[in-house]
Amino acid sequence: MSARETVDRYRALAQRDPDAWLPELARSLNDEAIALLGAGRKTEALAASREAVDAHRALSQRSPEAFLPGLAMSVHNMGNALRELGRRGEARSAAREAAGLYGTLVRERPEAFGLHLASSLTALNATLDEGLGRAEALGLVEEGIGLIWPCFERAPQESSAAMTMLFELALDLSDALRRAPSAALLARGKAFRRLMGR
């Protein structure tokens, strides 16, 4: 069954019984959006991701704990589609929202969502024009490092990929802003290398 056929099937079921089938429709729309973007069908990917966002917003209002991760992913996917279409302002807004949602999730489960937060912040950085919003992005990255750090200290290997991405992004943003990395970032970078045996 194709992604479109799966979406159509769950859409019909969700129309009859949304409580039972809207979660499956939202998930299938996310899958379709990713597949369409990978195939270069950007406009269709954006349409699918927008519908996924709408479905996940409705679900997360009903049960945030269960559906906030899906909302964060669908907003992230929508931002990717917008960026591919050259709609940088809208992509930036979506990336900011996704980063905020993943920041909320990281506070509860850093080991599960740290890499997603790093990816969303990397996507945000890709939407920024020269100098525009980079200071804000750097602040978000440093906050992300702080959120994941306790988990990293407990089990370095579990969060190493996320921490590597965030440190590299923080240094790139510092360079773009022509400012030296903060003392806190340098200290954590040194501790990161020590814990990773580098």
N, C-alpha and C positions, 0 to 999 in steps of 0.2 A: 504494500500500500504506500502510495506517495505521500509526501508531507502535506500536500494540498488536500488529498483525499482524507487524510487523518483529521485535518482541521475541519473540513466540511462535516465529517461524521460527528465530531465532538460538538460542533456548533449546533447541529440539529438536536443532539441530545440535551445540550445546555438550554436550548430554547424551551424544551419540555420540562426539564428538571434542573434549574440552575444550581441549586444547592448541591446536587450530586455531581454535576458534570462541568461546572464552570472551571474548577481547578484543572481538569484534564484539557479543556479548551485553551486555557492560559498557557499551560506547559507546551502544548502542541504548536501554538502560535509562536512561542519563543524558539522552538526547534526549527520551525519553518523560516523565521526571520534570519536565523544564523545560516541556514542552507541557502537561502536566496542571496544573501550578501556574499557568501562564498562563491556563488555562481555568477557574481557580477550584476545581478538583477536588483539594483540599488533602490529604485523607486518602489518595487514590490516588497522588498525587505523592510523599507520604512513603514509601509502600510501595515504589514504583519506585526512589526514591533510596536507600532502605536496601538493596535488592537490588543496586543499582549499587555501593554502598560495599563490600558483601561481595565482589562479583566483583573489584573493583579492589584490595581488600586482598590477595586471593589472588594476583592477577597481580603486584602490586608486590613481594610477597615473592619471587616468582620472578625478576623483572627490574625492580628499582627505577628504573633510569634510563629505561626505556621507559614504565612505567605509573604512576610517582608523580604526574605531572601529572593523569592521569585520576582517581586517588584524591583528590587535592586538590579537583578540580572536583566530584566526586560528594559529598564531605563538605560542601562549601560549599552545594551544592544541597539536601542533607538539612537543613542548618541553616536555610536559607530556608523550607523546608516546615514545619519545627518552629516557627519564629517565626510564620508565618502561622496556625498552629493554636493559638497562644498558649502554647506549651510553652517558656517563656523559658529555664528552667534547662538543658534539653536543647539548645536552640538555642545557648545560650552555650557549652556544651561543644563542640558541633560547630564553631562559629565559631572557637573557640580552636584546635582541631585543624587546621582549614583554614588559619588564619593561620600556624601552625607549619610546615605542609607547604609552603605557598607561600614562607615564609621560607627554608626549605632550598633550594627551587628557585631563588629569587632570588640566592642566594649563587653559584650556578653560571651562571645566565643572567638577569641583571637586566633586560636589554632585552626579554626574552620574557615574564617573569612579574611585572614590577613592578606593572602595572595590576591583575593578579589579586590580588597581595598587598594593594594599596590597597583593592580591593573587599571582600576578606575581613575586613580590619580595620574597614571601614565597617559591615559586617554584624555584627561583634562589638560595636561601639559601640551598635548598635540593640537589642541584647539586654540591655544593662546597665541596672539600676535606678539610681535617684538615688544617686550616690556609690559604688555597688557595682562594684568592679573597674575604675574609671576610671583610677586611678593605674597599674595594670598595663597597661591599654590604651594609655595615653599612652607608657609605656615601650616597648611594642611598636611603636607608630607611629614614635617617634624612632629606634628600631633599624632599622625599615624604610627611613626616610629615609637613614640612614647606609649601608645596604646598596646602595641604588640610586644614591646620590650620585656615585660614580666614573663610572658609566655616563652619568649626566645631564651631568656636566662634559664628557665626551668628545663626546656628541651630544645636546644639550639637547632637540631636537624629538622624539627617539625616546622619551624618558621624561617629557615635560612633563605629560601627562595624569595619570600616576601620582603625580608629585611634587606637582601641584596638589591632588589629592585628599588626599594625606597631610599637606600643610601645613595645609589647611583643617580636617582632622580633628584635628590636633595643637592648633590654636588653639581649636577647639570644646571639646576635652577640658580644656585649660588653663582656659578660662572656667568650665566646669562644676565644676572643682576649686577655683575661685577662687584660682588661683596664676598668677604671671607666667610667660610662656614662658621656658624655659631660655636662657642666653646662647648656647649652641651652636645652638639652634633659631632664635633671632633672627639669628645670623650667617649661617646657611645660608639663611634666608628672604631676607635682603638680597642674598646672592649669587645666589639663584634669580631674583629680580626683575631683577638686572643681566644675567644670562645670557639671560633671556627678553626683554630690552629693554623692561622695564616701569618 
